Amino acid sequence: MITSTANPYVKRIRSLCADRRERHRERSFLLEGVRLLNEALAASTELRLVLYAPDQLSRTVAGQQLLEQLVGQSNTFEATAHVVAAATDTVTPQGVVAVAAWPELEPARGVSLILDAVQDPGNVGTLLRSAEASGIGQVYCSRGTADVYSPKVVRAAMGAHFYLPLRVDLTWDEIDVALAGLPHVYAAVAGASMPYYAADWRQPVALIIGNETHGVSAEGLSRTTRQIAIPMAGHIDSLNAGIAGSIMLFEALRQRSHGRRSHQVNN
């Protein structure tokens, strides 16, 4: 059992937690907590290193079930609760932390989501979670977007990383390859005249969600065929990027499942 916070495994995990460059060099990211580890195992995600505190995990049913899966696996090591806590980024650690390989997933046809310098980790995580839940085919992140593999984004995404094809740190020239041949590229722009539900989400299209302060960049707008917005009835004139993008993504799912409303415009 690992009892020292100076253990090399702890140092490696802390380095990945703090350093984006290290995460990208290793193509690895951190998983903290029982739910994320159970989800990773269910998705057959490659776990490169796991530290777990048996006494702490055994206190809950979910933790005990995870413990039974971890015992005897390669790259898994028992540690004290103090050691596991020293390796994690959370305020209330749950007795397990792991290093996982970036999943290598093939993009699917349908709706693509483009994050255009979205910088808040909570917004990025929410958008990834909604993208996975609504069946989005792939997510492309332009340079300037918060690191999708940072601990805060991973926690907010709640397992979306295991199922959602992600491409990160892209130039707009690289994003153009994904946009080629799409009938429409929609950009979420506050005050746009076209409501989001008037868009035709049944075909392969892309949705650009822009920066929280500056909105969609000039590069993104230059590739946009239609600007769309969420109509507002109250005094608030805009929603944050995570909520606004989620509303649009689930409209895309609704249309692909049930068709368009009869009053929507032809575009």
DABEL-V565060 format. One record per helix or strand of 3 or more residues. SS is the DSSP state (H for helix, E for strand). FROM is the first residue (numbers start at 1). TO is the last residue. If there is no record, write none. Layout:
ss-><SS;SS>
from-><FROM;FROM>
to-><TO;TO>
This chain:
ss-><H;H;E;H;E;H;H;E;H;E;E;H;E;H;H;E;H;E;H;E;H;E;H>
from-><8;20;28;34;47;54;61;76;81;96;111;121;138;151;160;166;172;184;196;205;218;226;241>
to-><18;26;32;42;52;57;70;79;87;101;115;133;142;157;162;170;179;188;198;209;221;229;258>
